[in-house]
Amino acid sequence: MKAALITYSRAKNYGGMLQAYALYKYLEDEGYDVEFIDYIPPRSNIYNPSKFMELQTRQSRLWGKNKFMQLIWRIAKFPWIKKDYLKFAEFIETRAKFTVRYFTYEALVSNPPHADIFITGSDQIWNPQFAEDKKPELPFFLGFAKGKKISYASSFGVENISNEVKQIMGPYLREYAHISVREKSGQKLLQEMGIPSDVVLDPTMLCDRKIWEDLCGKRIIQENYAVLYQVIFDKRIYDLARQLCQSRELKLYVITMNRRDAHIGNRNVIMTPSIQQWLSYIRYADLVVTESFHATVFSVLFEKNFIVNSATRKEMATRISNLLELLDISDRELTSFKYEDADKILRKPIDWGAVESKLSIEQKKSQKWIEDAMNG
């Protein structure tokens, strides 16, 4: 059976790329002929530098000031950004098959890919806030697809969406044969549209963890250390991580994808490591401090002492809370920036045997869901 998968397969984002690879790898190992529908949203389209530059600079007081400043941005910054994007692209392109590239919904409609089943993959593909016009990105709703449609662990990324957006989404989603989402909040939004759904694990937890252990390879840092990974840098979390490391005699390494974070004052800033390196830094750390959903996922899979701060990106914290609640480790979530609160959390050991047992149960449920949806 041929399966066509659409998700964020061209993002400059560790979690986004790993969830895409995870679902592809799982389906491939199950015997399906899988390929990614190679849709590249404008905000990720480094192959159109002018449009990419416009989207990246329009909100900037400095770079969006005039055409001259945009030209400087394109000369000074774009080559580095493109280099980082290509690092992620190389990872997925060497491990998966792709259709021809599509840059618009209209192109998908006029020349749709062919498959027996079409799958909307995981991550925040249904989050209207990511689109240029703050409306649903139609490619991720499979309106162009001629065949059976299912959704695996798709996410809205937010708890509330407007009635206007629901009215756009609803007709497309009602054409799906089966829908699963990643968070309870997503299930609630679908209920409000009169659409049934199930909650399943993120694809990164659908796979056998040995896939990730093999992928990350050898240990990079030989000393005892802690990793701080933030999608959006917040100095309060950085200061907290420094305090935690000082009291535990750990060296702090900061992983970032944003070159402007190089000035934070820590000599051990790791700038846009490869995906394999990113996994390795987490796997061998003595402590992980993060506000990222997928850094939390891999902290769990690698059984690390970790803490996740949800006080900064509150609008996206639901998915983290749902996961921790599911595994009965909600006490790893920090909702403040106080050292005393964080220290108390980290001093309480995690019962990894109990976590593994719960994760195994949920993993089997999710695997059965996708098997039934694909073949039912």
Steps between C-alpha positions, in 0.01 A plus 500: 500500500635841405476770768561873448588693815478876544646675802776748586770315311691816405519677833811631673389340822627191682165381627326568170757305302516209744122456517488496120777242477343292779164458326665434165735243654222326691281463192792387288595235757137383497534426129334804341637675193531849649597837358479856627284746313770761455298811582721791604317790671614853407657552846727199441567555130870582487482427125319834454735743681298814421172371647683334788677828578173692489334266750803495730554876511153653477454513880854620571547868585855479375501265202152586380567873499573535128626318190862580582481336843328197346786472252750507786299227675506288186876539462596467868244263648333293230807285415524385863126434523506302175795296626306409816188405303702280267643314799148390595406433137800272452397292801152423368587483129755223560247294698170542317334524160330819381256600229577794273514830685183701553503862609127581487166333563401575142795294374386205712147527360613520137754217527419292810723215613361149462459258791259250650490683829588855600620579852512831677795460731573632844618837634315831494393477137148618585618807694361802310743732679788369291349604167570835341132601508428324834259264326520122450775384264292301253772254386494350850127424470538276194231667291702410187528129583317233299488208739446399860606763754607455861669718760760369741573714808433831326505806722330838510771626736251729677199444722263738322433593138244741357168393354615642166799265496283205609265566210794478259647187656178308560408394143853372432525307826162333449644330191749305714429133563678505838646783707735485795661796674789545739328694779170492684456867411503402132238235562285765671530736203392222264206418726391863470494446122303176541794285390601185695866432571741308721810611691822315417871530569731727306676292229834533681352280772335263253835356393730268688749714695788300351447700182594815691787337687651382172442836334671713763817294503793557735532731796640841402569667838706288737454696825187520715273765353153648469322604181277802465288499186245769424314560176474868598772620738384631837766635734299403807524131408866544413574658839307221671696234310828665606394488865402135474835414340702693759336312788557166324850572368395446139623691199215663311475467122244714317358371172343757272399546137507880525833667431399805699514283813879468468534813717336350810831478685544125516810377322339161444240607245433227242368664185260293286649154548399222264193299592718206601711727723190659654379154601842407636524811716169410664568127529825538694411804712479476878227764496270643232330839544256596227167653397481288186247222450733276303797559729263380773407195290862397453583568864233242579613252235863524617389499869676823594464713809314794347283797567270675253403862553157588365492853638623665179312346204172460687289489186686185391538333840191278472679232299773479765250481786300230319809285444627531857154426636470194276826360640422608857802733525318833511730604783784554246322810371617830646260793482730760660861614472591437865812299578339349810207362297728356234743351750215328684376343177842371400570347841201269462603186307294381204365146509609410149359150529151642552550753219614227262197288588257786429684597183491142373123484549445829317742400226305181430174696491643748251648225284164323492325827413717560196476136390118511518485840327727390216327169437148550632 
